[in-house]
Amino acid sequence: MIQTRELTKRFKDVRAVDGLDLTVARGELVALLGPNGAGKSTTLRMLTTLIPPTSGSATVAGFDVVRQQREVRLRIGYIGQGNGAGHSQRGRDELISQGRAYGMGVRAARARAGELIDSLGLGEVADRTVSTLSGGQRRRLDIAMGLIHAPELLFLDEPSTGLDPQNRANLQEHIVRLRAEHGTTIVLTTHYLDEADSMAERVVVIDHGRIVADDTPRRLKAVHVGDRVILGFASESAAIEAARETGGTRHGAEVRITGEDGPRIAARSAVLGPISIEVVRPTLDDVFLTLTGTSLREGGAAELVEARS
């Protein structure tokens, strides 16, 4: 569904995307992670034909993003970080207008709008003006606008930003259901680690415009971080002996051991007689910290690239 080769975007002397090689298969749900300025949104804008690449190539749904822009746009939906609907318009009217812009007849656009309103839980608010909707309702309306023409591929740029936890959970449920029911290929960027961990079957970590990791969330955590087992001992001398036996690191009367299978490590270490055993599972933030030296929750100070894009 997506194929890029050495995809590059420069803004003056800043290389926002630097030789990106990315392949996304039909039906996948892929999350792009990275701090502000990493090149995530710039990548999406090139793949959706909003900005041209400086060099390299990309095909989306089998069409070149530079030479065949119209064909690409007919096959994708794109939900950016801002609200796409006009604030003074009614939600249902916006959906129908969006369908008409994609060449749908009035009757077909109206029927499709009704389907999406029902499936996204907008029935009670669809005929209100957009300015009166809550943040979660507007975001679901954005999703509906991106889906009105039944695209093969849906791009979501920070879909949950600004939503409260309940609306975030509801939106995640809708996205997963769209893929399960319609086979839609979904590529999303996010700063919410739980969102990527629970929804995506692949996580692509981008830093300074390059892919630094690409795997399932489980494999990324196992390979790049691993479980951490914390053994507590009654004395520092017992901890010193345990550290020598296990190769772990001692912190006072504690010994910390890292490995891919925490429960197995804990079971083996029990013979050393600890008074407490704790298995700490890694997070995607731990992965990002290991790969880039910064926390994904902290974002990044370098916002220049995204601002210029």
C-alpha positions in Angstrom: 0.0 0.0 0.0 2.9 2.3 0.7 6.4 2.1 -0.7 9.1 4.7 -0.2 12.7 4.7 -1.3 15.2 7.3 0.0 12.4 9.7 0.6 13.9 13.0 1.6 12.5 16.5 2.4 14.6 19.6 3.0 13.5 23.0 4.3 16.5 25.2 3.4 19.3 23.8 5.4 17.1 21.5 7.6 16.7 17.9 6.5 13.2 17.1 7.9 13.0 13.6 6.3 16.3 11.9 5.5 16.3 9.0 3.1 13.2 7.2 4.5 12.6 3.6 3.4 9.2 2.5 4.5 6.9 -0.3 3.3 3.3 -0.7 4.6 1.3 -3.7 3.5 -2.4 -3.6 2.7 -4.6 -3.9 5.8 -1.8 -3.0 8.3 -2.2 -0.6 11.2 1.2 1.2 11.6 2.1 3.8 14.3 4.8 6.3 13.7 6.5 7.5 16.9 9.0 10.3 17.4 9.5 13.6 19.2 8.5 16.9 17.8 10.6 17.7 14.8 11.4 14.0 14.0 9.7 14.2 10.6 6.5 12.3 11.2 4.0 14.9 10.0 6.3 15.9 7.1 6.4 12.2 6.0 2.5 12.1 6.1 2.3 15.3 4.1 4.5 13.9 1.4 2.6 10.6 1.3 -0.7 12.5 1.0 0.6 14.8 -1.8 0.3 17.9 0.3 4.0 18.7 -0.2 6.5 17.3 -2.7 9.6 15.4 -1.7 13.0 17.0 -2.3 14.3 13.7 -3.6 13.6 9.9 -3.5 10.3 8.3 -4.4 7.1 7.2 -2.9 4.1 5.2 -4.2 0.7 5.1 -2.4 -1.9 2.5 -3.4 0.3 1.9 -6.4 0.5 5.5 -7.6 3.4 7.9 -7.6 2.9 10.8 -5.1 4.4 13.3 -7.5 3.3 12.2 -10.9 -0.1 10.8 -10.0 -1.4 13.0 -7.3 -5.1 12.8 -8.3 -5.0 9.0 -8.3 -3.4 9.0 -4.8 -5.9 11.5 -3.4 -8.9 9.5 -4.6 -7.7 6.5 -2.6 -6.7 8.0 0.7 -8.3 9.7 3.7 -6.2 12.2 5.7 -7.1 13.6 9.1 -4.6 16.3 10.2 -4.0 17.7 13.6 -6.5 20.6 13.2 -10.3 20.3 12.8 -11.3 19.9 9.1 -14.9 20.9 9.3 -16.2 24.5 9.0 -17.3 25.8 12.4 -20.5 27.5 11.1 -21.6 24.4 9.1 -23.7 21.5 10.2 -21.8 18.2 10.6 -24.0 16.2 8.2 -23.8 18.9 5.5 -20.0 18.9 5.8 -19.9 15.2 5.3 -22.1 15.4 2.2 -20.1 18.3 0.8 -16.9 16.2 1.3 -18.4 13.3 -0.5 -19.5 15.5 -3.4 -15.9 16.9 -3.6 -14.8 13.3 -4.2 -17.2 12.9 -7.1 -20.0 11.1 -5.3 -23.6 11.8 -6.3 -25.9 13.6 -3.9 -27.9 10.5 -3.0 -24.8 8.4 -2.5 -23.0 11.0 -0.4 -26.1 11.5 1.8 -26.4 7.7 2.3 -22.7 7.3 3.1 -22.9 10.2 5.5 -25.7 8.5 7.4 -23.7 5.3 7.6 -20.7 7.1 9.1 -22.8 9.1 11.5 -24.4 5.9 12.9 -21.1 4.0 13.1 -19.2 6.8 14.8 -21.9 7.6 17.3 -22.7 11.1 15.9 -26.5 10.6 15.5 -27.5 13.0 18.2 -25.2 15.8 17.1 -24.8 15.5 13.3 -27.3 18.2 12.5 -25.8 20.8 14.9 -23.3 23.4 13.8 -19.7 22.2 14.2 -18.8 25.0 16.7 -21.3 23.5 19.2 -19.6 20.1 19.3 -17.2 18.8 21.9 -13.6 18.1 21.1 -14.3 14.3 20.9 -17.3 14.8 18.7 -15.4 17.1 16.3 -12.6 14.6 16.1 -15.0 11.8 15.2 -16.5 14.1 12.6 -13.0 14.6 11.2 -12.7 10.8 11.0 -16.0 10.6 9.2 -14.9 13.2 6.7 -11.7 11.2 6.0 -13.8 8.1 5.4 -16.7 9.5 3.4 -15.3 8.1 0.1 -14.4 4.7 1.6 -10.6 5.1 1.1 -8.3 2.2 1.0 -5.8 4.0 3.2 -6.4 6.3 6.1 -3.7 8.7 7.5 -4.2 10.0 11.0 -1.9 12.7 12.4 -2.1 12.9 16.2 -5.8 11.8 16.2 -6.2 11.9 20.0 -4.4 15.1 20.8 -6.5 17.3 23.1 -9.1 14.7 23.9 -10.0 13.6 27.4 -9.2 10.0 28.4 -12.8 8.8 27.7 -13.0 10.3 24.3 -9.5 9.1 23.5 -10.5 5.5 24.3 -13.7 5.8 22.3 -11.8 7.1 19.3 -9.2 4.3 19.5 -12.1 1.8 19.6 -13.6 3.4 16.4 -10.2 3.2 14.6 -9.7 -0.4 15.4 -13.2 -1.3 14.4 -12.8 0.5 11.0 -9.9 -1.7 10.2 -11.5 -4.9 11.4 -14.8 -4.3 9.5 -13.5 -2.7 6.3 -9.9 -3.8 6.0 -8.7 -0.2 5.9 -5.0 0.3 6.0 -4.2 2.8 8.7 -1.1 4.9 9.4 -1.1 7.1 12.4 1.3 9.4 14.3 0.9 9.7 18.0 2.6 10.8 21.2 0.3 8.5 23.3 2.3 5.4 24.0 -0.7 3.3 25.1 -2.4 4.2 21.8 0.5 2.8 19.8 1.0 -0.2 22.1 -2.7 -1.3 22.1 -3.7 -0.6 18.5 -0.7 -0.9 16.2 0.7 -4.2 15.0 3.8 -2.3 13.9 5.6 0.6 15.4 8.1 2.7 13.4 10.3 4.9 15.5 11.6 8.0 13.6 14.3 10.3 14.9 16.0 13.1 12.9 14.1 12.1 9.8 15.3 8.5 9.8 13.8 5.2 10.9 15.7 3.9 13.9 13.4 0.9 14.7 10.6 -0.9 13.0 8.9 -3.9 14.6 5.9 -5.1 16.7 5.5 -3.3 20.1 6.3 -6.5 21.9 9.5 -7.2 20.0 10.7 -3.6 20.3 10.3 -3.8 24.1 11.9 -7.2 24.3 14.9 -6.6 22.0 15.7 -3.0 22.9 14.9 -2.9 26.6 13.8 -6.2 28.1 12.0 -6.9 31.4 13.7 -5.6 34.6 13.7 -7.8 37.6 14.4 -6.2 41.0 15.5 -8.4 43.8 15.4 -7.1 47.4 17.7 -8.6 50.0 17.9 -8.3 53.8 21.5 -6.9 53.6 23.9 -5.3 51.2 26.3 -8.2 51.6 23.6 -10.6 50.3 22.9 -8.3 47.4 26.6 -8.1 46.5 26.7 -11.9 46.3 23.6 -12.1 44.3 24.9 -9.5 41.8 28.0 -11.5 41.4 25.9 -14.7 40.7 23.5 -13.1 38.3 25.5 -10.4 36.6 23.0 -7.8 37.7 23.7 -4.3 39.0 23.5 -3.6 42.7 21.7 -0.6 44.2 22.1 -0.8 48.0 20.3 -4.0 49.1 18.7 -4.4 45.7 19.9 -6.2 42.5 18.5 -5.3 39.1 18.6 -7.7 36.3 17.5 -7.0 32.7 16.5 -9.7 30.2 13.8 -10.6 27.6 11.8 -12.9 30.0 11.4 -11.4 33.4 9.3 -14.1 35.0 11.9 -16.8 34.0 14.7 -14.6 35.4 12.7 -14.1 38.6 12.1 -17.9 39.0 15.8 -18.6 38.6 16.8 -15.9 41.0 14.5 -17.1 43.7 17.1 -19.7 44.9 19.3 -16.7 46.0 16.9 -16.0 48.8 15.6 -12.5 48.1 13.0 -11.1 50.4 11.2 -9.5 47.5 11.0 -10.0 43.7 9.5 -7.4 41.3 9.2 -7.8 37.5 8.9 -4.5 35.7 7.7 -4.6 32.1 9.3 -2.1 29.7 7.2 0.5 27.9 7.5 2.0 24.4 8.8 5.1 26.2 11.7 3.0 27.5 12.3 1.8 24.0 12.4 5.4 22.7 14.7 6.5 25.5 17.1 3.6 24.7 17.1 4.4 21.0 17.3 8.2 21.0 18.4 9.2 24.5 15.2 11.2 25.1 11.8 10.4 26.5 8.9 10.3 24.1 6.7 11.8 26.8 9.0 14.8 26.9 8.6 15.3 23.2 11.5 17.3 21.8 12.8 20.8 21.9 13.4 20.9 18.1 10.0 22.0 16.7 11.4 23.9 13.8 11.1 21.2 11.3 7.4 20.5 11.9 6.7 24.2 12.0 8.3 24.8 8.7 6.4 21.9 7.1 
